[in-house]
Amino acid sequence: MIKVHKDFEAIPRHLTQKTAQQQTLAAVAAQDGSMYIRNYKHPPVKTALSKIYHHKCAYCESTITHSAPLQVEHYRPKAKLDQQDLKAGETHQGYYWLGNEWSNLLLACQNCNGKGAKGNRFPIAGIRLLNHPSDVAHYSILHEAMQAEKPLLLNPEIVDPLDHLYLDQDGFLHGKSNSGNISIDVYNLNREGLRIRRQTIINQFFHDLNKQLIELLNPIEPLTPDQFQRQMNLIFKRIFDGRKPNVEYSFVYINIVSNFDTILLPFIEQEFQPIINRSFQIFIQTQIF
């Protein structure tokens, strides 16, 4: 998960049309979020979200596939909330007034958003809104009344996931905060298939680094220090380029750069770690952040 920029004022046309407004009014009157049909998931809305998220899931950063296309997701569920996030004896009809609300829409894969993952879950640490605000101008999830709920699920449009999550050398995500830990659990961000994909990226760079180390230490025709650094620079550049938001699992690359000594370096034999680390530091000095 990485921070993204959404222009909350650039609302797709299909969310401002009369039919969308009528849907919202009907859902509010019935207090029933299931009444939303087409507008929020109309192709232009999904296209706008796809551009913002670079065709990746907002939560796990997996890209679109033909077998499991990304879905328009409601950050605050529009229908009845999962009971496990409510107080004993409490019921909640969902945030039925936010079905067509641009600030409440993200892009997510079924594995993060479906059954066994987020679904209709929305844990909070503050005071929950049980009914819609009387003023429609307050429907934005950026409004102070919404923020007073103190949501515990990370929203990459609002917070920087780097402040709440970090990666280890085996591809597991860990929380730096309570929100980070809860988001990992609710979005199921350590599911095995996803963890393996992240670990595969880490392992590939380890093999690339180790290969250059072997060539440097070749007893017959070793690389010169300059040759070694040039080869290492190519590897490090691929890591740096992977931090771009359009790269699948860019959070992995970001973490490798930020935590090189705990993610990649431990894979190298201890006596050779200083060589690799020094080479990395030389490369870092040439980069403009």
N, C-alpha and C positions, 0 to 999 in steps of 0.2 A: 504494500500500500504506500502510495506517495502522495504528497500534496499536489492538488490541481487548482487551477484558477477557473472559476465560473463567474461570468458576468450576470449577476442576479437581476440586472435591469434588462438584459437582452432576452426577453421571454419569447419563445417560439410562438408564431402566430396561432397555431392550433390550440394553444392554452389560453388565448385571450378571446377566441371567437364566442359568439352568443351561445352556441351549443355547449361549449365548455362551461360557461357561466351558469347555464340552466342545469347542467349536471351537478355542479357544486351546490346550487340552491336546493335541488331536489334531495341530494345526499344529506345536506344540513337539516332540511325539514324532517326527513325520515330518520336522521342519525344513523345512516346506513352507508358505509363506505363501499359496499358491493355494487352500488348503483352506477359507478363509473364504468364506462364501456370502452370508448375508443380514443378520446382526445389525448390522454396522457401518454399513450403508447403509439400514437400516430407516427408513421415513418419520419417526417421532418423533425419531430421531437427526439426520436431515437438517434437520428443523424447528428443533431446538435450535441447530444450527450456523447456520441461516439467520437466526435472531434475533440471534445473536452478531455475525454479519457483515453484518447489515442487508441480506440477500439480495444480497450482492456477493461476487465472487471475492476470496479472501484475499490474492491476489497483485496482480492488476491493477485491482481494484475495479469491474470490469464487472458489470452486474446480470444477473439471470436473463432469458433469452429462451426462447420456446417452441422455437426451432430449435436452441439450444445450452444446455440446462439445466445448472446448476451441479452438480458432483459432490462426493461425500464423498471427500476426498483424504487419503492417508497421508503425513504429513510425512516420516517415515522409511519408505521403501518396504517393504512387507510381503513382496515377492518378490525374486528375484535382482537384485542391484545391477548397474547399468550398469558395464561394464568400465573405461570411461574415468576413473572416479573411484577405481579400485583400483590398488594397486601392481602392478608387473610380476609376472606369475605368480600373483597372488592371486585368489581367488574368494570370493564372499560370497553366501550363500543368501537374503539379505535379512533384515529384522527381523521374522521370521515370528512372533515372540511378541507383536507389537504390533498385530495385525490388528483387534482389538476394543478397543484402548486409547484411552480418551477423550482423553488428553493428546496423542495422536498424530494426531488427526483434525481436519482443517480443511475448508473449503469452497472449491472451485476450479473455474474454467472449463476446458474442454477445451483451449483455446489455450495456457493456462499449464501445464496438467498432462499434456497428451497427447504424442504422438509429435512430436519436433522441439523439445520444450520439456523440462519436468522429467522426465516419465516415471518411470523407476526410478533417477534420478540422486540422489546424496547425497554431495557432496564434504565432506571434513572436514579440519581442520588438526591434530587430535590423534591419539589411539590408538583405532582402530576396534574395537568389540565384534564379535567373530566368532560368538559363540554367546549364547544367552539366559542371563540371570542365574539363579542357582539359586533365588533368593527372588523370588516373584511381586510382592512389594511394591516391587521395584526396577524394575518394568516402566515406570513413569512416566518420560517423557522429561525430567522435572525432576530426576530422581535424579542424584547426583553422578557415577555411573558413566556415565550418558548424556552429561552435560555435559562429561565429560573428553574426549569425542570432538571437542569444539570444532567444532560444525557451522558450515559456511560459508554455508548458505542461510538467509536471513532468515525468521524465524517471527514474525509480528505478534502472536502471543499471548505471546511471551516478550521480544522486544526492540522498541524504538521505531524503525520504519523511518526516521523523520526524522533519526536519528543516523547513518544509513548512506546515504541517498539524497537527491538534490536534483534539481530540474527546471530546464531552461533555457527561453528564450523561444520555442523552436521545438517544444516538447513532448517533447524527449528527456530521459530520466532519466540521471543520472550518479551514480557511486558516490563516497561520502565515505570509504569503507573498502574493504578487500579483499572483505568479505562483500557489500557493496553492489554492487560490480562483478560478482562471480560470480553473485549473485542476478539481476541484470539480464540476464545472459547465459543462465542456466539456465531462468529463468521466461519468457524471451523478451519482456521488458517494453518493448522498443523496437521491437516489430513495427509495421509501417507503419500498419495500421488503428488500432491503439491510440494511436500517437503523434499521428495526425491528430485523433483525438477530443480528446486533451488540448490540442493546438494550437488547435482550434476554440473551446474555452472561452476561451483566452487572447485569440484574435482578436476574439471577440465583445465582450469588455470593452474592448479597444482601440478598436473602432468606437464603442462607447457613450461612452467618454471623449472621443474625437475629435469626436463629434457635439456634445457640450456645449461643447467648446472653440470650435468653429465658431460656435455660438450666442453665446458670450461675446464673440467678436470680430466679430459681425455689425455692419457699418458703419451699417445703417439702424435696427435695433432690438435692440441688444445686451442680453444679460442683465446685471442688476445683480450685484455681487459676492455679495450674499446669495442671489439666485436661483440663481446658478451653484453656490454651495456646497450649497444644498438639493438640486439635481439630482445633484451629485457624490455627496452622501451616500447617495442612493438606489442609485447604482451600487456604491459601496463596501459598502453593507449587503448587497447580493446576493453580493458576494465573501465577506464575513464569514459569511453564512448558509450558503454552500457548504461551509464547513469542517465542518459537522455530519456525523457518521459515517454517516447514512442517505442522504447525497447521493452519487450516482455520481461517481467520480473526485475525491473530496473532497481528496485529496493535492494536486491542482492548485491548489485554492483556498487551502489551507494555505500552499503555496509562494508564491503570489502575495502574500499578506499578509506573509510573512516576507522575501520578496525582491522587493518591489515595484520597487525601483530597477534591478533587472537583468532582470526578466521583462516588466513592462508599460511602464515608463518609456521604454525604448529605442525603442519604436514611435512615440513622440511626437516631433515635430520638436524639435530640441535647444533652440531659443530659447524654446519653450513648456513644456519639461519642468519648470522651477521652479514654474510656476503649478499644474501638476497635482500635483507632489510636495507643495507647500504645502497644497493642498486635502486631500490624503490625510493629511498630518500633523495637520491640524485635526480630521479625522474620527477618527483614531486616539485623540486626546486625550479624546474623548467615550466611548470604549469601555472596558468592564471586562473584562479577560481572566481 
